[in-house]
Amino acid sequence: MSKMKRLEKHEGFGNVKMVEADIPTPAADEVLGKVKRSLISRGSELFMRYVKEGPVEHDIMGYSDAGVIIEAGSEVDNLKPGDRAMLVRPHAEYVTASVKGDAPRAVPIPDELSFERAVFMPLTTSAILWMDTTPIIEGDIVVILGQGIVGQLCAQAVRKRKPGRVITVDAQEIRCGISRELGCDESINCSKVDSVERVRELTGGKGADVVIECVGGNAGLKSFEQAQRMLKNDGVIHLIALYHGAPLELDASRFMNKMLIAGIRVSEPRLNYFHKAAQALVDETVRVEPLITHRMPGLKADEAYHLLYNNPDEALGVVLEWDD
């Protein structure tokens, strides 16, 4: 049996390793793909995998791959060997992925879309879905808290809703700088200024019409509290981030006459949004090159995780290159 290398999380904090494993065999509704590029989604992959004390299933060690189809199962009719595809699968040299359902794990990508851009399809798909969910009126002032990859993608995807201004907030200057490069109207470094006061100043004391919370984790608890204070009297907070079981404190005195929503609430199949995301990446309605701070060999995926955890002031998007 042929062998490959893949990323695994073993017992112990931060204990990620590249290990040898058998190349998987696709089921009837699956394809086998040779991965060319994969993207580490820092927020979820570090704080729902890397920092856990226990082991984590390999299948959830990543979800943003792009590559070439090597083999297709008997029930697969939309992909064949040699085709290029986005694969919602973990970091490995080879992966199997199902083509079935409204949210398939393997989707063809257009010829104009490079593998490097294609790895952003899963998160861009979610960003477009989230921004279609958020109640926004044309001309609204929108604040996006957190400028990790998800926040940066949302700050771009929200433009099709025609907001009056897009204001972003983050505690890392590297992220604020990228946000400005990608076209936000103002980016606030909350490690240097009071973001609530600054938003109120920028809105003439009224507060934001919409606040989109993309921070999550323990830092997201404080961010959610700030979101309530920078929101106007009849505004909307949209929660996108994950808080890993931590309770969010809702200030009832501040939250009267406001709306709180969470996640995605659209009826259109996710598959349709995969295609919208691919087009946005092709025509650069959503730009991703500025998000890539590092490119590393796929066989050093474990080192890439350590980099992202230890150097948040230097690293944002890390693309793993799996070429032979």
FITORKOL-708848 format. One line per field, with one value per residue: residue in one letter; x, y, z of N, C-alpha, C, O in turn. Coordinates in steps of 0.02 Angstrom, whole numbers, plus 50000, padded with zeros to 5 digits. Example, Ala and Ser with C-alpha at 12.3 -4.5 7.8 and 13.67 -1.06 7.14 Angstrom:
% FITORKOL-708848
aa	(A|S)
n.u	(50660|50642)
n.v	(49716|49888)
n.w	(50390|50354)
ca.u	(50615|50684)
ca.v	(49775|49947)
ca.w	(50390|50357)
c.u	(50660|50645)
c.v	(49835|50002)
c.w	(50390|50394)
o.u	(50712|50670)
o.v	(49834|50057)
o.w	(50423|50402)
% end
This chain:
% FITORKOL-708848
aa	(M|S|K|M|K|R|L|E|K|H|E|G|F|G|N|V|K|M|V|E|A|D|I|P|T|P|A|A|D|E|V|L|G|K|V|K|R|S|L|I|S|R|G|S|E|L|F|M|R|Y|V|K|E|G|P|V|E|H|D|I|M|G|Y|S|D|A|G|V|I|I|E|A|G|S|E|V|D|N|L|K|P|G|D|R|A|M|L|V|R|P|H|A|E|Y|V|T|A|S|V|K|G|D|A|P|R|A|V|P|I|P|D|E|L|S|F|E|R|A|V|F|M|P|L|T|T|S|A|I|L|W|M|D|T|T|P|I|I|E|G|D|I|V|V|I|L|G|Q|G|I|V|G|Q|L|C|A|Q|A|V|R|K|R|K|P|G|R|V|I|T|V|D|A|Q|E|I|R|C|G|I|S|R|E|L|G|C|D|E|S|I|N|C|S|K|V|D|S|V|E|R|V|R|E|L|T|G|G|K|G|A|D|V|V|I|E|C|V|G|G|N|A|G|L|K|S|F|E|Q|A|Q|R|M|L|K|N|D|G|V|I|H|L|I|A|L|Y|H|G|A|P|L|E|L|D|A|S|R|F|M|N|K|M|L|I|A|G|I|R|V|S|E|P|R|L|N|Y|F|H|K|A|A|Q|A|L|V|D|E|T|V|R|V|E|P|L|I|T|H|R|M|P|G|L|K|A|D|E|A|Y|H|L|L|Y|N|N|P|D|E|A|L|G|V|V|L|E|W|D|D)
n.u	(50043|50028|50104|50079|50100|50024|49938|49924|49843|49900|49898|49910|49946|49960|50022|50052|50085|50174|50136|50157|50044|49922|49878|49715|49569|49444|49267|49111|49042|49141|49292|49467|49593|49743|49825|49867|49876|49844|49751|49778|49658|49666|49593|49490|49563|49673|49615|49515|49575|49724|49754|49693|49700|49683|49688|49645|49531|49597|49523|49466|49568|49594|49515|49520|49568|49648|49664|49711|49610|49632|49571|49404|49251|49124|48997|49016|48993|49027|49159|49320|49470|49612|49543|49526|49498|49410|49429|49353|49433|49556|49730|49841|49938|49861|49685|49518|49354|49180|49057|48925|48760|48694|48797|48931|49091|49187|49216|49212|49331|49347|49448|49515|49544|49669|49758|49803|49717|49599|49597|49540|49406|49309|49300|49271|49149|49071|49083|49013|48887|48861|48860|48752|48655|48655|48557|48553|48537|48546|48674|48698|48805|48931|49015|49151|49210|49363|49491|49543|49563|49428|49357|49418|49377|49238|49230|49254|49158|49040|49023|48942|48817|48804|48844|48857|48977|49120|49190|49329|49395|49532|49659|49787|49914|49961|49852|49759|49824|49820|49682|49655|49724|49643|49530|49441|49347|49391|49509|49523|49641|49624|49709|49773|49685|49525|49403|49264|49236|49296|49218|49096|49132|49158|49032|48960|48916|48806|48820|48854|48760|48758|48843|48965|49021|49172|49272|49277|49313|49400|49438|49334|49230|49250|49246|49114|49048|49092|49037|48902|48904|48947|48846|48705|48543|48436|48502|48592|48670|48774|48824|48961|49076|49151|49135|49178|49105|49100|49003|48905|48885|48741|48691|48552|48501|48566|48527|48395|48274|48357|48431|48485|48574|48633|48755|48714|48577|48498|48404|48451|48546|48707|48797|48770|48825|48959|48994|48970|49068|49185|49179|49187|49318|49387|49356|49405|49325|49326|49477|49624|49763|49834|49806|49887|50020|50123|50201|50222|50306|50201|50237|50286|50182|50156|50250|50200|50080|50132|50197|50086|50020|50116|50158|50062|50070|50139|50096|49961|49874|49921|49979|49994|50105|50097|50161|50255)
n.v	(49940|50109|50251|50405|50574|50654|50776|50763|50776|50742|50674|50802|50976|51075|50974|50933|50836|50779|50633|50466|50383|50271|50297|50350|50258|50298|50302|50250|50370|50464|50560|50541|50650|50733|50839|51008|51136|51199|51287|51356|51385|51497|51533|51431|51312|51320|51351|51260|51142|51134|51185|51097|50975|50840|50708|50738|50700|50656|50690|50816|50903|51030|51108|51164|51138|51122|51043|50911|50791|50619|50496|50437|50388|50263|50323|50454|50593|50720|50753|50705|50605|50710|50829|50990|51037|51104|51053|51007|50963|50883|50929|50852|50745|50672|50659|50599|50640|50677|50699|50721|50789|50948|51020|50979|50896|50902|51004|51062|51179|51336|51361|51481|51505|51501|51371|51421|51531|51460|51387|51472|51463|51388|51470|51594|51565|51546|51675|51753|51697|51729|51869|51889|51851|51945|52078|52217|52383|52481|52599|52591|52601|52492|52392|52286|52172|52104|52049|51933|51799|51768|51885|51978|51931|51945|52084|52121|52049|52106|52221|52211|52231|52364|52457|52611|52646|52545|52491|52426|52326|52279|52203|52185|52262|52221|52158|52262|52343|52263|52258|52392|52399|52317|52392|52442|52573|52631|52575|52518|52508|52424|52403|52518|52626|52671|52573|52580|52714|52773|52724|52782|52915|52919|52900|53009|53007|52925|52785|52622|52553|52418|52285|52165|52021|51945|51893|51796|51652|51673|51807|51855|51870|51991|52069|52054|52119|52249|52268|52285|52409|52494|52498|52568|52632|52556|52452|52311|52161|52040|51880|51789|51722|51585|51529|51429|51365|51458|51568|51704|51869|51959|52121|52178|52306|52383|52322|52331|52355|52316|52203|52034|51915|51755|51661|51577|51608|51570|51513|51460|51330|51279|51240|51322|51440|51407|51418|51555|51606|51560|51637|51766|51762|51744|51861|51952|52024|51985|51992|51899|51884|51982|51931|51823|51787|51698|51566|51395|51234|51091|50978|51032|51067|51054|51141|51259|51275|51297|51418|51504|51502|51551|51673|51785|51918|51923|51828|51782|51725|51565|51475|51311|51220|51085|51029|50910)
n.w	(50000|49956|50033|50125|50191|50330|50435|50610|50771|50926|51096|51216|51240|51096|51024|50881|50737|50592|50511|50447|50339|50264|50093|50063|50005|49888|49918|49837|49812|49818|49784|49754|49796|49749|49847|49820|49874|50039|50164|50323|50439|50555|50676|50708|50689|50775|50903|50923|50902|50908|51040|51125|51255|51236|51107|50933|50803|50645|50531|50552|50552|50479|50335|50210|50065|49903|49746|49631|49549|49568|49566|49540|49618|49579|49578|49552|49451|49415|49425|49367|49343|49339|49341|49421|49590|49733|49899|50043|50163|50273|50315|50214|50105|50015|49996|50026|49967|49977|49847|49860|49906|49972|50021|49967|49987|49892|49755|49588|49523|49437|49288|49290|49421|49536|49627|49749|49777|49777|49896|49986|49965|50050|50170|50113|50055|50172|50225|50130|50144|50280|50270|50186|50273|50377|50440|50349|50299|50153|50157|50293|50437|50466|50582|50601|50710|50747|50646|50591|50471|50439|50479|50394|50268|50280|50292|50163|50087|50132|50062|49950|49999|50007|50115|50210|50273|50314|50457|50540|50675|50775|50879|50837|50747|50623|50566|50561|50469|50352|50335|50303|50182|50107|50091|50191|50271|50387|50505|50668|50793|50931|51036|51056|51056|51127|51069|51073|51105|50993|50886|50919|50905|50767|50719|50751|50883|50885|50867|50796|50658|50631|50707|50683|50752|50756|50833|50945|51055|51214|51208|51136|51225|51292|51179|51137|51239|51215|51091|51119|51178|51078|50988|50904|50962|50903|50842|50765|50815|50750|50779|50735|50770|50866|51034|51114|51216|51318|51419|51358|51411|51420|51420|51482|51505|51412|51296|51259|51132|51028|50907|50906|50820|50757|50669|50513|50408|50284|50143|50025|49946|50008|49911|49801|49847|49853|49719|49700|49785|49721|49603|49656|49703|49584|49509|49596|49681|49809|49885|49918|49922|50003|50128|50148|50239|50253|50163|50163|50155|50135|50209|50321|50403|50540|50596|50546|50616|50745|50722|50694|50816|50908|50857|50835|50800|50684|50592|50487|50372|50326|50195|50142|50043|49938|49831|49734)
ca.u	(50000|50065|50101|50079|50107|49966|49944|49883|49848|49905|49888|49952|49937|50004|50060|50035|50141|50166|50145|50147|49980|49903|49837|49647|49533|49380|49204|49077|49023|49199|49350|49533|49627|49812|49822|49918|49880|49793|49752|49763|49612|49698|49548|49460|49611|49713|49579|49472|49616|49792|49760|49660|49747|49675|49697|49592|49526|49632|49476|49448|49630|49594|49455|49526|49618|49636|49709|49694|49577|49671|49525|49334|49209|49077|48938|49037|48984|49045|49231|49356|49543|49642|49506|49547|49442|49414|49417|49343|49464|49612|49796|49873|49959|49804|49623|49456|49300|49116|49029|48852|48725|48692|48861|48980|49160|49229|49181|49256|49349|49358|49517|49546|49557|49730|49751|49814|49655|49544|49594|49499|49336|49264|49288|49237|49079|49039|49080|48958|48825|48850|48843|48684|48611|48654|48508|48588|48502|48594|48696|48713|48874|48944|49078|49169|49257|49407|49515|49574|49543|49356|49338|49442|49334|49173|49235|49250|49095|48984|49018|48886|48757|48807|48845|48884|49047|49141|49242|49354|49429|49575|49712|49852|49924|49969|49784|49729|49855|49792|49613|49657|49745|49587|49479|49394|49346|49433|49525|49540|49683|49595|49761|49800|49632|49462|49365|49195|49237|49313|49159|49046|49157|49151|48961|48928|48887|48747|48837|48850|48696|48768|48908|48975|49071|49212|49331|49268|49357|49398|49440|49268|49185|49257|49225|49041|49027|49105|48989|48839|48913|48958|48788|48653|48485|48396|48549|48595|48733|48776|48878|48989|49130|49138|49157|49203|49066|49099|48939|48907|48844|48698|48672|48482|48489|48592|48506|48326|48262|48409|48423|48543|48568|48694|48766|48689|48505|48476|48373|48485|48596|48777|48831|48764|48871|49026|49005|48975|49134|49235|49176|49213|49391|49413|49352|49437|49279|49359|49549|49653|49836|49860|49795|49938|50083|50174|50192|50268|50295|50149|50267|50302|50118|50161|50286|50156|50035|50170|50207|50024|50003|50166|50175|50002|50086|50176|50066|49888|49858|49977|49962|50039|50117|50106|50189|50310)
ca.v	(50000|50171|50291|50478|50610|50694|50809|50735|50807|50689|50694|50856|51044|51093|50916|50916|50800|50749|50561|50426|50347|50243|50338|50324|50235|50332|50265|50260|50440|50506|50566|50545|50708|50750|50908|51053|51189|51201|51348|51347|51434|51505|51534|51366|51257|51326|51354|51202|51083|51139|51198|51044|50929|50773|50700|50761|50659|50684|50715|50886|50943|51070|51101|51210|51110|51125|50996|50877|50726|50561|50440|50453|50330|50244|50365|50524|50611|50790|50760|50647|50613|50767|50891|51031|51040|51125|50994|51027|50906|50901|50938|50788|50742|50646|50658|50579|50689|50660|50749|50719|50833|51020|51047|50928|50907|50912|51047|51085|51250|51362|51361|51546|51510|51465|51330|51463|51566|51412|51364|51519|51454|51372|51527|51646|51543|51562|51748|51778|51674|51770|51938|51888|51842|52005|52130|52279|52429|52520|52659|52577|52598|52423|52381|52215|52161|52048|52049|51872|51785|51773|51955|52012|51911|51976|52155|52129|52023|52149|52279|52203|52255|52437|52495|52678|52639|52483|52505|52363|52332|52223|52223|52175|52312|52188|52145|52327|52365|52224|52281|52455|52383|52285|52440|52466|52646|52648|52517|52541|52464|52431|52401|52586|52674|52641|52561|52603|52787|52791|52711|52834|52976|52913|52899|53069|52990|52882|52715|52585|52522|52345|52261|52095|51999|51890|51880|51730|51630|51713|51878|51872|51888|52063|52100|52055|52173|52312|52273|52312|52480|52536|52490|52619|52611|52504|52418|52238|52125|51974|51839|51740|51685|51530|51548|51368|51349|51513|51605|51775|51911|52006|52177|52193|52378|52410|52285|52343|52384|52295|52135|51990|51855|51715|51612|51583|51596|51578|51451|51436|51279|51302|51227|51383|51490|51387|51448|51628|51619|51551|51694|51824|51755|51753|51932|51991|52058|51967|51984|51858|51885|52018|51891|51770|51813|51647|51505|51345|51167|51053|50931|51070|51092|51060|51203|51315|51283|51328|51488|51542|51508|51589|51738|51817|51985|51915|51780|51780|51669|51523|51427|51254|51200|51013|51006|50863)
ca.w	(50000|49953|50093|50119|50254|50349|50500|50664|50838|50976|51165|51240|51211|51040|51001|50812|50706|50526|50519|50387|50339|50199|50049|50069|49946|49886|49914|49772|49802|49836|49742|49786|49770|49767|49871|49796|49923|50091|50206|50395|50467|50621|50734|50726|50691|50836|50966|50931|50891|50933|51112|51164|51288|51209|51035|50889|50743|50587|50482|50562|50555|50418|50293|50153|50019|49831|49714|49568|49560|49547|49555|49555|49631|49526|49579|49541|49381|49403|49428|49339|49352|49304|49356|49478|49636|49802|49941|50114|50194|50316|50288|50197|50035|49977|50035|49992|49981|49946|49801|49868|49951|49959|50043|49952|50010|49833|49707|49535|49524|49369|49266|49305|49493|49555|49687|49808|49792|49788|49966|50024|49948|50106|50214|50074|50051|50235|50232|50089|50177|50339|50252|50160|50331|50420|50421|50333|50254|50114|50192|50363|50461|50488|50617|50605|50764|50732|50577|50567|50401|50432|50483|50333|50213|50291|50278|50090|50062|50152|50016|49902|50033|50000|50177|50204|50292|50347|50507|50568|50741|50795|50926|50805|50695|50557|50539|50544|50407|50297|50327|50266|50114|50073|50074|50242|50276|50445|50547|50735|50833|50998|51087|51062|51070|51150|51007|51083|51099|50925|50844|50934|50875|50695|50703|50779|50948|50877|50871|50733|50642|50633|50730|50667|50800|50727|50875|50973|51109|51274|51189|51109|51280|51300|51116|51136|51285|51181|51036|51146|51195|51019|50945|50911|51002|50871|50799|50759|50825|50718|50806|50688|50801|50912|51101|51146|51276|51367|51418|51339|51455|51385|51464|51465|51506|51350|51237|51242|51065|50982|50880|50910|50778|50758|50616|50445|50403|50216|50118|49965|49962|50014|49848|49759|49873|49832|49653|49710|49814|49669|49558|49693|49705|49516|49488|49649|49727|49872|49875|49971|49925|50062|50189|50153|50267|50247|50123|50191|50128|50170|50255|50383|50430|50612|50610|50529|50674|50800|50702|50702|50888|50945|50826|50806|50776|50621|50547|50481|50329|50306|50143|50139|49974|49939|49767|49739)
c.u	(50044|50054|50101|50093|50044|49977|49898|49895|49846|49893|49937|49942|49986|50042|50035|50096|50123|50182|50132|50081|49969|49866|49767|49618|49464|49321|49169|49059|49079|49249|49413|49570|49699|49812|49881|49930|49828|49805|49738|49717|49629|49649|49523|49512|49657|49670|49526|49510|49682|49796|49728|49713|49743|49688|49636|49591|49559|49583|49456|49510|49638|49532|49459|49583|49599|49687|49681|49664|49620|49626|49455|49295|49156|49015|48954|49031|49005|49120|49264|49431|49571|49606|49535|49487|49461|49392|49411|49367|49526|49678|49830|49893|49902|49743|49566|49401|49238|49092|48953|48825|48728|48756|48916|49050|49209|49189|49231|49271|49363|49433|49553|49566|49618|49716|49757|49751|49599|49540|49553|49424|49291|49249|49255|49164|49042|49032|49023|48891|48810|48827|48775|48633|48602|48602|48544|48545|48556|48610|48713|48788|48885|49012|49090|49225|49298|49426|49563|49550|49468|49333|49358|49398|49264|49175|49234|49182|49036|48974|48960|48820|48753|48802|48873|48958|49060|49200|49264|49392|49470|49629|49782|49860|49932|49901|49749|49758|49829|49721|49610|49676|49687|49525|49429|49399|49388|49446|49552|49582|49662|49647|49790|49747|49570|49416|49293|49191|49250|49254|49106|49067|49145|49078|48923|48892|48830|48763|48827|48780|48700|48838|48912|49033|49107|49271|49328|49319|49350|49400|49373|49219|49189|49232|49149|49014|49037|49056|48923|48845|48924|48900|48737|48591|48444|48439|48547|48666|48727|48837|48899|49039|49105|49169|49177|49170|49063|49034|48949|48860|48806|48673|48602|48468|48514|48557|48432|48321|48316|48397|48489|48530|48634|48695|48735|48615|48482|48450|48409|48539|48667|48815|48828|48814|48944|49042|49010|49044|49189|49237|49204|49289|49422|49413|49380|49390|49300|49432|49579|49729|49863|49851|49850|50003|50139|50152|50245|50256|50243|50178|50292|50239|50121|50197|50243|50106|50071|50181|50144|50007|50051|50178|50113|50015|50123|50138|49990|49869|49920|49951|50015|50043|50136|50133|50247|50377)
c.v	(50062|50213|50365|50507|50651|50724|50776|50775|50750|50717|50749|50922|51055|51035|50894|50887|50781|50675|50526|50387|50318|50295|50309|50302|50267|50284|50282|50332|50489|50509|50562|50603|50712|50824|50948|51111|51178|51263|51329|51403|51444|51497|51465|51311|51261|51316|51300|51136|51087|51144|51144|50998|50859|50769|50723|50717|50694|50718|50788|50930|50981|51058|51146|51187|51126|51080|50966|50808|50671|50503|50462|50389|50320|50289|50439|50541|50683|50803|50696|50657|50668|50832|50925|51040|51073|51066|51017|50969|50928|50908|50870|50791|50718|50645|50629|50627|50670|50717|50756|50773|50906|51055|50995|50947|50916|50949|51067|51159|51273|51365|51426|51552|51468|51422|51372|51502|51518|51388|51411|51509|51436|51432|51585|51629|51561|51637|51777|51758|51717|51840|51943|51880|51906|52055|52197|52319|52469|52585|52649|52581|52531|52420|52306|52208|52098|52047|51991|51859|51794|51845|51993|51994|51942|52050|52170|52107|52068|52207|52272|52224|52331|52474|52565|52680|52571|52501|52438|52377|52270|52249|52214|52224|52281|52176|52210|52352|52329|52246|52346|52443|52355|52329|52459|52542|52671|52583|52542|52489|52472|52420|52470|52637|52636|52634|52585|52678|52808|52779|52764|52901|52976|52915|52958|53055|52941|52809|52681|52558|52446|52332|52186|52070|51937|51871|51809|51714|51674|51788|51901|51891|51964|52099|52106|52110|52241|52322|52304|52386|52524|52533|52546|52589|52556|52463|52342|52214|52057|51937|51787|51694|51628|51548|51488|51355|51404|51551|51678|51814|51962|52058|52199|52267|52411|52382|52293|52377|52368|52223|52097|51928|51819|51670|51630|51567|51614|51511|51421|51385|51308|51292|51288|51436|51472|51420|51524|51647|51612|51612|51757|51822|51765|51827|51980|52040|52045|51952|51945|51861|51924|51980|51839|51800|51763|51592|51455|51278|51129|51005|50965|51100|51100|51124|51264|51328|51318|51403|51530|51552|51556|51659|51771|51887|51983|51874|51784|51719|51630|51472|51373|51230|51126|50986|50957|50899)
c.w	(50000|50015|50076|50188|50266|50418|50551|50728|50889|51046|51185|51203|51155|51009|50932|50779|50635|50532|50452|50394|50269|50158|50049|50002|49944|49884|49848|49759|49817|49779|49785|49754|49793|49784|49844|49845|49978|50134|50278|50417|50540|50679|50753|50732|50752|50898|50974|50918|50929|51009|51155|51194|51258|51135|50996|50827|50684|50539|50491|50569|50489|50377|50231|50108|49947|49797|49651|49584|49529|49528|49575|49566|49577|49523|49566|49467|49365|49408|49400|49350|49308|49317|49418|49524|49702|49845|50014|50157|50233|50279|50277|50124|49990|50023|49993|50013|49943|49901|49812|49914|49931|49981|50031|49977|49952|49780|49652|49542|49453|49352|49285|49379|49511|49617|49750|49826|49810|49860|50010|50010|50007|50151|50177|50065|50114|50244|50192|50119|50238|50320|50217|50216|50371|50396|50412|50285|50217|50150|50265|50377|50494|50521|50620|50656|50750|50659|50564|50496|50392|50432|50420|50273|50219|50274|50203|50063|50077|50104|49968|49933|50034|50066|50165|50219|50324|50392|50537|50632|50753|50841|50897|50747|50626|50525|50520|50478|50346|50282|50288|50194|50074|50068|50127|50245|50335|50483|50614|50770|50906|51054|51099|51079|51094|51089|51014|51073|51026|50877|50857|50903|50799|50672|50733|50844|50944|50891|50803|50722|50650|50660|50718|50708|50773|50771|50905|51028|51170|51259|51163|51164|51292|51237|51113|51182|51252|51123|51060|51159|51134|50970|50957|50944|50970|50822|50803|50775|50792|50745|50755|50722|50847|50980|51144|51213|51327|51362|51400|51384|51415|51434|51444|51462|51441|51289|51221|51173|51014|50960|50886|50868|50779|50697|50549|50444|50332|50191|50058|49984|49964|49949|49802|49781|49860|49765|49657|49738|49762|49622|49592|49697|49637|49497|49540|49683|49798|49856|49933|49975|49985|50128|50200|50177|50260|50200|50146|50158|50169|50222|50319|50413|50505|50632|50596|50586|50731|50785|50715|50775|50923|50919|50795|50779|50709|50570|50547|50439|50310|50255|50140|50067|49973|49873|49780|49733)
o.u	(50092|50000|50120|50098|50015|50020|49839|49948|49795|49879|49997|49931|50047|50089|50002|50153|50065|50236|50100|50065|50002|49827|49758|49640|49428|49325|49194|49060|49067|49250|49411|49577|49714|49801|49938|49987|49775|49861|49691|49736|49609|49663|49534|49506|49679|49688|49494|49481|49694|49838|49735|49763|49792|49698|49581|49643|49551|49600|49433|49505|49683|49500|49407|49639|49541|49745|49634|49690|49641|49640|49446|49304|49145|48983|48909|49061|49000|49143|49238|49452|49555|49635|49564|49431|49518|49343|49459|49328|49548|49683|49845|49870|49896|49750|49567|49401|49241|49104|48921|48862|48760|48768|48944|49065|49266|49134|49287|49229|49389|49475|49613|49602|49617|49669|49721|49734|49557|49486|49534|49383|49238|49191|49215|49121|48987|48981|48987|48844|48753|48781|48743|48575|48547|48602|48562|48519|48606|48565|48739|48829|48853|49062|49046|49280|49269|49383|49615|49520|49447|49294|49321|49382|49235|49127|49214|49152|48987|48921|48932|48771|48704|48760|48908|48997|49015|49252|49222|49418|49446|49644|49831|49817|49912|49893|49714|49722|49816|49701|49567|49646|49682|49473|49378|49449|49416|49402|49598|49562|49679|49630|49827|49762|49564|49394|49264|49148|49220|49241|49075|49025|49124|49063|48862|48842|48806|48724|48795|48745|48653|48886|48869|49089|49077|49316|49372|49361|49300|49366|49356|49170|49137|49201|49122|48965|48995|49035|48894|48795|48912|48903|48728|48586|48418|48416|48506|48715|48679|48894|48858|49043|49045|49223|49190|49202|49027|49010|48997|48803|48836|48639|48593|48428|48486|48557|48409|48360|48322|48357|48543|48481|48686|48644|48730|48593|48451|48470|48399|48574|48684|48860|48877|48841|48986|49097|49051|49074|49235|49291|49240|49321|49478|49463|49380|49411|49294|49448|49563|49757|49910|49885|49858|50038|50198|50094|50304|50201|50241|50146|50315|50241|50092|50176|50247|50092|50043|50175|50148|49981|50030|50206|50113|49975|50138|50147|49958|49850|49966|49906|50075|49992|50187|50129|50283|50430)
o.v	(50067|50210|50386|50471|50679|50701|50764|50803|50715|50776|50745|50923|51046|51046|50842|50909|50767|50657|50553|50361|50337|50334|50250|50325|50265|50231|50322|50354|50548|50468|50576|50606|50696|50866|50925|51132|51150|51288|51292|51461|51403|51460|51443|51268|51209|51276|51295|51082|51049|51111|51145|50983|50823|50820|50728|50698|50754|50768|50820|50988|50967|51006|51164|51213|51141|51078|50993|50772|50675|50466|50501|50341|50364|50292|50481|50507|50704|50860|50641|50713|50673|50885|50893|51050|51071|51033|51042|50930|50985|50894|50835|50833|50741|50632|50633|50653|50651|50776|50795|50801|50925|51113|50969|51006|50935|50927|51087|51198|51235|51372|51426|51599|51407|51434|51361|51507|51533|51369|51392|51544|51467|51443|51622|51673|51589|51661|51821|51798|51738|51867|51996|51900|51920|52073|52230|52292|52488|52622|52695|52565|52515|52441|52267|52234|52044|52044|51999|51903|51824|51866|52036|52037|51963|52077|52224|52141|52070|52238|52323|52233|52360|52519|52577|52711|52543|52522|52397|52432|52214|52309|52234|52227|52310|52184|52213|52380|52359|52251|52355|52473|52366|52307|52490|52572|52726|52542|52583|52431|52521|52427|52481|52687|52576|52684|52609|52703|52855|52820|52787|52939|53026|52929|52957|53088|52917|52774|52709|52541|52414|52363|52148|52095|51883|51836|51768|51755|51709|51827|51960|51926|51997|52152|52156|52143|52285|52378|52344|52423|52585|52562|52568|52529|52513|52442|52313|52242|52020|51958|51745|51635|51625|51578|51496|51335|51398|51565|51710|51795|52003|52043|52235|52290|52462|52412|52264|52422|52402|52187|52125|51893|51847|51643|51689|51518|51666|51459|51363|51395|51353|51331|51305|51473|51516|51447|51554|51697|51653|51635|51796|51875|51791|51853|52041|52090|52088|51906|51958|51843|51900|51995|51814|51834|51782|51574|51471|51265|51135|50993|50932|51153|51147|51158|51315|51386|51363|51445|51584|51604|51597|51701|51784|51913|52035|51884|51789|51668|51658|51432|51388|51221|51107|50926|50963|50868)
o.w	(50039|50046|50021|50237|50220|50456|50536|50739|50894|51055|51172|51142|51163|50971|50925|50790|50619|50556|50407|50448|50221|50185|50037|49949|49994|49853|49809|49701|49828|49733|49845|49693|49851|49741|49846|49857|49965|50139|50292|50413|50582|50726|50810|50775|50777|50942|51027|50922|50975|51040|51216|51163|51256|51102|51024|50801|50674|50508|50444|50591|50449|50382|50203|50112|49931|49817|49620|49627|49471|49481|49622|49529|49535|49471|49569|49425|49308|49396|49409|49365|49249|49306|49462|49501|49724|49830|50042|50184|50227|50219|50326|50085|49933|50083|49931|50070|49884|49915|49776|49955|49882|49962|50079|49986|49963|49762|49668|49566|49412|49397|49297|49397|49503|49654|49799|49885|49852|49883|50066|50039|50014|50168|50206|50068|50111|50268|50216|50120|50248|50351|50218|50209|50395|50337|50460|50235|50248|50171|50297|50334|50543|50492|50638|50647|50742|50615|50532|50465|50343|50389|50396|50232|50169|50246|50182|50022|50040|50104|49946|49897|50058|50073|50116|50184|50356|50368|50557|50643|50744|50842|50928|50702|50576|50465|50470|50437|50294|50224|50245|50148|50013|50044|50111|50225|50333|50492|50616|50775|50938|51113|51148|51112|51083|51061|50965|51037|51001|50833|50809|50879|50770|50614|50738|50860|50996|50923|50758|50769|50674|50638|50739|50701|50768|50747|50891|51046|51178|51292|51169|51149|51301|51242|51089|51167|51258|51110|51025|51153|51137|50915|51013|50954|51005|50769|50838|50751|50806|50735|50734|50706|50863|50983|51203|51262|51377|51307|51422|51395|51379|51482|51395|51422|51420|51235|51172|51158|50963|50990|50873|50879|50798|50676|50531|50474|50321|50216|50042|50034|49926|49933|49769|49740|49856|49755|49621|49719|49760|49604|49561|49694|49631|49472|49530|49711|49842|49819|49991|50026|50017|50177|50256|50139|50261|50196|50149|50134|50230|50273|50366|50444|50532|50680|50630|50601|50762|50829|50744|50794|50964|50955|50735|50739|50680|50509|50600|50466|50281|50270|50136|50033|50003|49861|49830|49735)
% end
